[in-house]
Amino acid sequence: MKPRLLLMLTVLLCGLGGSRAQAKPEYLDVLINTYKPYAAKLQDRSCANCHVSNSDFARNPYGKQMTIEMEATGNKELTPDILHKIENLDSDNDGATNIEEIKAGTAPGDPHSGGTGKAVSGPQPASSQTQPPSKPWFPKYAFHPAIVHFPIGLFIAGLLLDFIGLVGKRRTLLFAGWYNLVLAAISAVAALGTGYIALVLLHMPFTGLIRQHIILAAIASVLMWVMVALRVHRHEKMSWPLRAVYYILAAAGLLLISYAGHIGGVLVYGE
């Protein structure tokens, strides 16, 4: 098989794998837009509105109730209707309904946040809103959930092609592995960039799992570029000591990018 054709097939497979990943809805935006009069406190709590904290992304009782309602209604995205349906529930069993806590500025998913069952006076949210807010052409998650699959898939495919080419002494596979590595390193920069943009646009705190996710991904990206520098113009002509260093870096990069991906899954889906 010609190197160029093999490369195209590998990239296509990796791209198809990435395209299956759908970005999660912008839950915080929907929550804030539904309860605009109380947006300040909701914005301050950020991810902790629906998760245990901004560093522990297991769902809190309010987040779990939200998920249950979404599953019951067959919705894959959060809508104002779903939020209104769970308003009169007391998700955290602290004596105050969810809407009372939202109005009072306390957390409906945290029994220790000070829910009293008495809401502060204030304007009422528009309960007539039934459609989710329109989404801009450039989403706040900056296409990161789709882009991030490319460096992972291309890096793993590159290592496999390179290893098979080395063992089988097939120069075409070594070239295919090389091109996959280069594309993985380039797409890793894009993944880091979109991840940072999403962090800023979504006002997510640089703490806990989010910080671990970014740091591990950044180190893995640096290792990819070091591997590119070691491999350039050498392909099948690398000395064995240099190749040993190359594969040690490859193993470290694979572990780092895999664990960074695991943390990314926790951030999206919870523990």
C-alpha positions as CSV (number, residue, x, y, z in Angstrom):
1,M,0.0,0.0,0.0
2,K,1.3,3.4,-0.9
3,P,2.4,5.6,2.1
4,R,0.1,8.5,1.1
5,L,-2.9,6.2,0.8
6,L,-2.1,4.6,4.1
7,L,-1.8,8.0,5.8
8,M,-5.1,9.1,4.4
9,L,-6.9,6.0,5.6
10,T,-5.4,6.4,9.1
11,V,-6.3,10.1,9.4
12,L,-9.9,9.3,8.1
13,L,-10.3,6.6,10.8
14,C,-9.1,8.9,13.5
15,G,-11.3,11.7,12.3
16,L,-14.4,9.5,12.3
17,G,-13.6,8.5,15.8
18,G,-13.4,12.1,16.9
19,S,-16.6,13.1,15.1
20,R,-18.7,10.7,17.2
21,A,-17.9,12.7,20.3
22,Q,-20.7,15.2,20.9
23,A,-20.0,18.3,23.0
24,K,-22.0,18.4,26.2
25,P,-24.6,21.2,26.4
26,E,-23.6,24.4,28.1
27,Y,-25.5,23.7,31.3
28,L,-24.2,26.7,33.2
29,D,-25.4,29.1,30.4
30,V,-28.8,27.5,30.4
31,L,-29.1,27.7,34.2
32,I,-28.0,31.3,34.2
33,N,-30.3,32.3,31.3
34,T,-33.2,30.6,33.0
35,Y,-32.7,32.4,36.3
36,K,-31.2,35.7,35.1
37,P,-32.3,37.7,38.2
38,Y,-30.1,35.4,40.3
39,A,-27.3,35.0,37.8
40,A,-24.5,36.5,40.0
41,K,-24.6,33.7,42.6
42,L,-25.0,31.0,39.9
43,Q,-22.0,32.4,38.0
44,D,-19.9,32.5,41.2
45,R,-20.6,28.8,41.9
46,S,-19.8,27.9,38.3
47,C,-19.5,24.1,38.0
48,A,-20.5,23.6,41.7
49,N,-24.1,24.3,40.9
50,C,-24.5,20.8,39.6
51,H,-21.3,19.1,40.8
52,V,-19.9,18.5,44.3
53,S,-17.4,21.3,43.8
54,N,-15.3,23.1,41.2
55,S,-12.7,20.4,41.6
56,D,-14.8,17.3,42.3
57,F,-17.0,16.7,39.3
58,A,-19.2,14.0,40.7
59,R,-22.8,15.2,40.5
60,N,-24.4,16.7,43.6
61,P,-28.1,16.0,44.4
62,Y,-29.3,18.9,42.2
63,G,-27.2,17.7,39.3
64,K,-28.4,14.1,39.8
65,Q,-32.0,15.3,39.9
66,M,-31.4,17.3,36.7
67,T,-30.0,14.1,35.0
68,I,-33.0,12.0,36.2
69,E,-35.4,14.5,34.7
70,M,-33.5,14.7,31.4
71,E,-33.5,10.9,31.1
72,A,-37.2,10.8,32.0
73,T,-38.1,13.3,29.3
74,G,-35.7,11.8,26.7
75,N,-33.7,15.1,26.4
76,K,-30.0,15.0,25.7
77,E,-29.7,18.7,26.4
78,L,-30.6,20.7,29.4
79,T,-33.6,23.0,28.8
80,P,-35.4,25.7,30.9
81,D,-38.4,23.3,31.0
82,I,-36.4,20.7,32.8
83,L,-35.1,23.2,35.3
84,H,-38.7,24.4,36.0
85,K,-39.9,20.9,36.5
86,I,-37.4,20.3,39.4
87,E,-37.8,23.8,40.9
88,N,-40.2,22.7,43.6
89,L,-38.2,19.7,44.6
90,D,-35.8,19.8,47.5
91,S,-32.9,18.0,46.0
92,D,-30.5,18.3,48.9
93,N,-33.2,17.7,51.6
94,D,-32.4,20.8,53.6
95,G,-35.9,22.1,53.9
96,A,-35.8,24.5,51.0
97,T,-37.0,23.9,47.5
98,N,-34.5,24.3,44.6
99,I,-36.1,27.5,43.4
100,E,-36.1,28.9,47.0
101,E,-32.4,28.3,47.3
102,I,-31.7,29.8,43.9
103,K,-33.6,32.9,44.9
104,A,-31.9,33.0,48.3
105,G,-28.4,32.7,46.7
106,T,-27.7,29.3,48.3
107,A,-26.9,26.0,46.5
108,P,-29.8,23.6,45.8
109,G,-27.4,20.7,45.6
110,D,-25.5,21.4,48.9
111,P,-27.4,20.7,52.2
112,H,-24.8,22.7,54.1
113,S,-25.2,25.9,52.0
114,G,-27.7,27.4,54.3
115,G,-31.1,26.6,52.7
116,T,-33.9,27.6,55.1
117,G,-37.0,27.2,53.0
118,K,-37.5,31.0,52.9
119,A,-36.6,32.7,49.7
120,V,-35.4,36.3,49.5
121,S,-37.7,38.6,47.6
122,G,-36.8,39.4,44.0
123,P,-38.0,39.2,40.5
124,Q,-39.4,36.0,39.3
125,P,-37.7,34.0,36.4
126,A,-39.6,33.8,33.2
127,S,-41.3,30.4,33.5
128,S,-42.9,30.8,30.0
129,Q,-39.5,30.2,28.4
130,T,-39.7,26.7,26.8
131,Q,-36.9,26.7,24.3
132,P,-33.2,26.7,25.1
133,P,-31.3,29.9,24.3
134,S,-30.0,30.1,20.8
135,K,-26.4,29.0,20.3
136,P,-23.8,31.2,18.6
137,W,-21.9,29.9,15.6
138,F,-18.8,29.8,17.8
139,P,-19.7,27.9,21.0
140,K,-18.2,28.6,24.4
141,Y,-16.6,25.2,24.5
142,A,-14.6,26.3,21.4
143,F,-15.0,22.9,19.6
144,H,-12.6,21.4,22.1
145,P,-14.5,18.2,22.7
146,A,-14.2,17.3,19.0
147,I,-10.6,18.6,18.3
148,V,-9.2,16.8,21.4
149,H,-9.8,13.4,19.8
150,F,-7.4,14.0,17.0
151,P,-4.1,14.2,18.9
152,I,-5.1,11.1,20.9
153,G,-6.1,9.0,17.9
154,L,-3.3,10.2,15.7
155,F,-0.6,9.7,18.4
156,I,-1.8,6.1,19.2
157,A,-2.1,5.3,15.4
158,G,1.3,6.7,14.8
159,L,3.0,4.6,17.5
160,L,1.3,1.4,16.2
161,L,2.3,2.1,12.6
162,D,5.8,3.0,13.6
163,F,6.2,-0.2,15.7
164,I,4.7,-2.5,13.1
165,G,6.9,-0.8,10.4
166,L,10.0,-1.2,12.5
167,V,9.4,-4.9,13.4
168,G,8.3,-5.8,9.8
169,K,11.0,-3.5,8.2
170,R,8.3,-1.8,6.2
171,R,9.4,1.7,5.2
172,T,6.0,2.8,4.2
173,L,4.6,2.1,7.6
174,L,7.5,4.0,9.2
175,F,6.6,7.0,7.0
176,A,2.9,6.7,7.9
177,G,3.8,6.6,11.6
178,W,5.9,9.7,11.2
179,Y,3.2,11.7,9.5
180,N,0.7,10.6,12.1
181,L,3.1,11.8,14.9
182,V,3.5,15.2,13.2
183,L,-0.2,15.6,12.8
184,A,-0.8,14.5,16.4
185,A,1.7,17.2,17.7
186,I,0.1,19.9,15.5
187,S,-3.5,18.9,16.6
188,A,-2.3,18.8,20.2
189,V,-1.5,22.5,20.0
190,A,-5.0,23.1,18.6
191,A,-6.5,21.1,21.4
192,L,-4.6,23.0,24.1
193,G,-5.6,26.3,22.5
194,T,-9.3,25.5,22.3
195,G,-9.2,24.1,25.8
196,Y,-7.8,27.4,27.1
197,I,-10.4,29.4,25.2
198,A,-13.2,27.2,26.6
199,L,-11.8,27.6,30.1
200,V,-12.0,31.4,29.7
201,L,-15.3,31.6,28.0
202,L,-17.1,29.2,30.4
203,H,-15.5,31.0,33.4
204,M,-14.2,27.6,34.7
205,P,-11.8,27.8,37.6
206,F,-8.2,26.7,37.1
207,T,-8.2,24.3,40.0
208,G,-8.5,20.6,40.9
209,L,-9.2,18.3,38.0
210,I,-9.3,21.1,35.4
211,R,-5.7,22.1,36.3
212,Q,-4.6,18.5,36.3
213,H,-6.2,17.9,32.9
214,I,-4.5,20.9,31.3
215,I,-1.1,20.3,32.8
216,L,-1.0,16.6,31.8
217,A,-2.2,17.5,28.3
218,A,0.5,20.2,28.0
219,I,3.3,17.9,29.1
220,A,2.1,15.2,26.7
221,S,2.1,17.8,23.9
222,V,5.7,18.8,24.7
223,L,6.7,15.2,24.6
224,M,5.2,14.8,21.2
225,W,7.2,17.7,19.8
226,V,10.4,16.3,21.4
227,M,9.6,13.0,19.6
228,V,9.2,14.9,16.4
229,A,12.5,16.6,16.8
230,L,14.2,13.2,17.5
231,R,12.6,11.6,14.5
232,V,12.9,14.2,11.8
233,H,14.7,13.0,8.7
234,R,15.6,9.7,10.5
235,H,12.5,7.5,10.2
236,E,14.1,4.0,9.9
237,K,17.7,5.2,10.4
238,M,17.5,6.1,14.1
239,S,20.3,4.5,16.2
240,W,19.1,2.0,18.8
241,P,20.1,4.2,21.8
242,L,18.1,7.1,20.3
243,R,15.2,4.9,19.4
244,A,15.2,3.6,23.1
245,V,14.8,7.2,24.2
246,Y,12.2,7.8,21.6
247,Y,10.1,4.9,22.8
248,I,10.5,5.8,26.5
249,L,9.1,9.3,25.6
250,A,6.4,7.6,23.6
251,A,5.3,5.4,26.6
252,A,5.3,8.5,28.9
253,G,3.3,10.5,26.4
254,L,0.8,7.7,26.0
255,L,0.3,7.4,29.7
256,L,-0.1,11.2,30.1
257,I,-2.5,11.7,27.2
258,S,-4.5,8.7,28.3
259,Y,-4.9,9.9,31.9
260,A,-5.6,13.5,30.7
261,G,-8.3,12.0,28.5
262,H,-9.7,10.1,31.5
263,I,-9.9,13.3,33.5
264,G,-11.6,15.0,30.6
265,G,-14.2,12.3,30.7
266,V,-14.7,12.8,34.4
267,L,-15.2,16.6,33.8
268,V,-17.9,15.9,31.2
269,Y,-19.7,12.8,32.6
270,G,-18.7,12.9,36.3
271,E,-17.2,10.0,38.3
